[in-house]
Amino acid sequence: MARQNFGGFGGGANMQQLMRQAQKMQQQMQEAQEALDQAEYEASSGGGMVMVKVTGKREFTSITIDPQVVDPDDIEMLQDLILAAVNEALRKGEEARESAMSRVAPGIGGMGGLF
């Protein structure tokens, strides 16, 4: 029976080279993931009245609220400012994650959080 060559994947040398490339990409992705997990992202709302910091692991490290924005008669505004800052900080972290992953493995970075 004849040995088939499946698009260049049949040769031993080609397969070894492909495996080395896959291992290198996996290592780069792991290093990028670790760096992203340690990174910190900051965002503000209300002209800096509310500041939020999150890590790449999507954990909040701080929320700072300027006392001037605390109005007991308008708690909803404060809540909206906090939500806006939190969402912006998370968005920044996600953008950084997608950008880093697409540099390591082009075409894979935006696969819905798979990486």
C-alpha contacts under 8 A as a table, 3 or more apart, distances in Angstrom:
res1	aa1	res2	aa2	distance
4	Q	10	G	6.95
5	N	8	G	6.03
5	N	9	F	6.50
5	N	10	G	4.57
5	N	11	G	7.30
6	F	9	F	5.33
6	F	10	G	5.58
7	G	10	G	7.40
8	G	11	G	6.69
8	G	14	N	6.97
9	F	12	G	7.93
9	F	14	N	6.19
9	F	15	M	5.78
10	G	14	N	7.41
10	G	15	M	7.10
11	G	14	N	5.29
11	G	15	M	6.20
12	G	15	M	5.13
12	G	16	Q	6.20
13	A	16	Q	5.13
13	A	17	Q	6.21
14	N	17	Q	5.13
14	N	18	L	6.13
15	M	18	L	5.00
15	M	19	M	6.13
16	Q	19	M	5.06
16	Q	20	R	6.21
17	Q	20	R	5.12
17	Q	21	Q	6.23
18	L	21	Q	5.13
18	L	22	A	6.17
19	M	22	A	5.01
19	M	23	Q	6.11
20	R	23	Q	5.10
20	R	24	K	6.09
21	Q	24	K	5.07
21	Q	25	M	6.13
22	A	25	M	5.10
22	A	26	Q	6.09
23	Q	26	Q	5.01
23	Q	27	Q	6.18
24	K	27	Q	5.13
24	K	28	Q	6.22
25	M	28	Q	5.05
25	M	29	M	6.08
25	M	104	V	6.81
25	M	105	A	7.05
26	Q	29	M	5.09
26	Q	30	Q	6.18
27	Q	30	Q	5.09
27	Q	31	E	6.22
28	Q	31	E	5.12
28	Q	32	A	6.09
28	Q	104	V	6.38
29	M	32	A	5.05
29	M	33	Q	6.03
29	M	101	M	6.78
29	M	104	V	6.15
29	M	105	A	7.71
30	Q	33	Q	5.05
30	Q	34	E	6.24
31	E	34	E	5.18
31	E	35	A	6.28
32	A	35	A	5.13
32	A	36	L	6.10
32	A	100	A	6.63
32	A	101	M	7.17
32	A	104	V	7.84
33	Q	36	L	5.07
33	Q	37	D	6.10
33	Q	97	R	7.86
34	E	37	D	5.12
34	E	38	Q	6.42
35	A	38	Q	5.28
35	A	39	A	6.27
36	L	39	A	5.11
36	L	56	G	5.20
36	L	57	K	7.76
36	L	96	A	7.63
36	L	97	R	6.44
37	D	55	T	6.47
37	D	56	G	4.11
37	D	57	K	4.98
38	Q	55	T	6.43
38	Q	56	G	5.98
38	Q	57	K	7.54
39	A	55	T	5.68
39	A	56	G	5.36
40	E	53	K	6.64
40	E	54	V	5.63
40	E	55	T	4.36
40	E	56	G	6.14
40	E	93	G	7.82
41	Y	53	K	5.52
41	Y	54	V	5.34
41	Y	55	T	6.14
41	Y	56	G	7.43
41	Y	89	A	5.74
41	Y	90	L	7.64
41	Y	92	K	6.56
41	Y	93	G	6.07
42	E	51	M	7.08
42	E	52	V	5.60
42	E	53	K	4.38
42	E	54	V	6.55
42	E	89	A	5.43
43	A	51	M	5.81
43	A	52	V	5.47
43	A	53	K	6.64
43	A	85	A	5.43
43	A	86	V	7.20
43	A	88	E	5.86
43	A	89	A	4.84
44	S	47	G	7.07
44	S	48	G	5.13
44	S	49	M	7.10
44	S	50	V	5.39
44	S	51	M	4.29
44	S	52	V	6.19
44	S	84	A	7.79
44	S	85	A	4.85
44	S	88	E	7.68
44	S	89	A	7.94
45	S	48	G	5.38
45	S	49	M	6.24
45	S	50	V	5.40
45	S	51	M	6.77
45	S	81	L	5.64
45	S	82	I	7.38
45	S	84	A	6.22
45	S	85	A	5.19
46	G	49	M	5.13
46	G	50	V	6.43
46	G	81	L	6.22
47	G	50	V	7.87
48	G	51	M	6.23
49	M	64	T	7.95
49	M	65	I	5.94
49	M	66	D	5.03
49	M	68	Q	7.82
49	M	69	V	6.53
50	V	63	I	7.20
50	V	64	T	5.69
50	V	65	I	4.68
50	V	66	D	6.37
50	V	81	L	6.42
50	V	82	I	6.27
50	V	85	A	6.75
51	M	62	S	7.94
51	M	63	I	5.67
51	M	64	T	5.01
51	M	65	I	6.58
51	M	82	I	7.93
51	M	85	A	6.42
52	V	60	F	7.49
52	V	61	T	7.80
52	V	62	S	5.73
52	V	63	I	4.53
52	V	64	T	6.44
52	V	82	I	7.86
52	V	85	A	5.90
52	V	86	V	5.99
52	V	89	A	6.76
53	K	60	F	5.89
53	K	61	T	5.48
53	K	62	S	5.22
53	K	63	I	6.56
53	K	86	V	7.91
53	K	89	A	6.64
54	V	57	K	7.84
54	V	58	R	5.82
54	V	59	E	5.30
54	V	60	F	4.26
54	V	61	T	5.43
54	V	62	S	7.24
54	V	89	A	6.43
54	V	90	L	6.99
54	V	93	G	7.95
55	T	58	R	5.23
55	T	59	E	5.29
55	T	60	F	6.48
55	T	61	T	6.99
55	T	93	G	7.56
56	G	59	E	7.33
56	G	93	G	5.84
56	G	94	E	7.97
56	G	97	R	7.90
58	R	90	L	6.74
58	R	93	G	7.74
60	F	63	I	7.69
65	I	69	V	7.30
65	I	70	V	7.96
66	D	69	V	5.81
66	D	70	V	7.43
67	P	70	V	5.38
68	Q	71	D	7.62
69	V	78	L	6.78
70	V	74	D	7.86
70	V	75	I	7.34
70	V	78	L	6.69
71	D	74	D	5.25
71	D	75	I	6.34
71	D	78	L	7.89
72	P	75	I	5.82
74	D	77	M	5.72
74	D	78	L	7.17
75	I	78	L	5.22
75	I	79	Q	6.27
76	E	79	Q	5.00
76	E	80	D	6.13
77	M	80	D	5.07
77	M	81	L	6.21
78	L	81	L	5.08
78	L	82	I	6.21
79	Q	82	I	5.17
79	Q	83	L	6.20
80	D	83	L	5.12
80	D	84	A	6.08
81	L	84	A	5.12
81	L	85	A	6.23
82	I	85	A	5.25
82	I	86	V	6.10
83	L	86	V	5.11
83	L	87	N	6.02
84	A	87	N	5.29
84	A	88	E	6.14
85	A	88	E	5.15
85	A	89	A	6.17
86	V	89	A	5.24
86	V	90	L	6.25
87	N	90	L	5.15
87	N	91	R	6.05
88	E	91	R	4.96
88	E	92	K	6.19
89	A	92	K	5.17
89	A	93	G	6.38
90	L	93	G	5.11
90	L	94	E	6.21
91	R	94	E	5.08
91	R	95	E	6.11
92	K	95	E	5.15
92	K	96	A	6.24
93	G	96	A	5.16
93	G	97	R	6.19
94	E	97	R	4.96
94	E	98	E	6.17
95	E	98	E	5.22
95	E	99	S	6.06
96	A	99	S	5.11
96	A	100	A	6.06
97	R	100	A	5.25
97	R	101	M	6.13
97	R	109	G	7.77
98	E	101	M	5.21
98	E	102	S	6.02
98	E	109	G	4.92
98	E	110	G	5.79
99	S	102	S	5.24
99	S	103	R	6.35
99	S	109	G	6.85
100	A	103	R	5.23
100	A	104	V	6.48
100	A	109	G	7.43
101	M	104	V	5.13
101	M	105	A	5.95
101	M	106	P	7.41
101	M	108	I	6.97
101	M	109	G	4.45
101	M	110	G	7.95
101	M	115	F	7.46
102	S	105	A	5.07
102	S	106	P	4.40
102	S	107	G	6.12
102	S	108	I	5.98
102	S	109	G	4.20
102	S	110	G	7.27
103	R	106	P	5.71
103	R	109	G	7.85
105	A	108	I	5.61
105	A	109	G	6.70
106	P	109	G	6.64
107	G	110	G	7.11
108	I	111	M	5.73
109	G	115	F	6.96
110	G	113	G	6.93
111	M	114	L	5.58
111	M	115	F	7.33
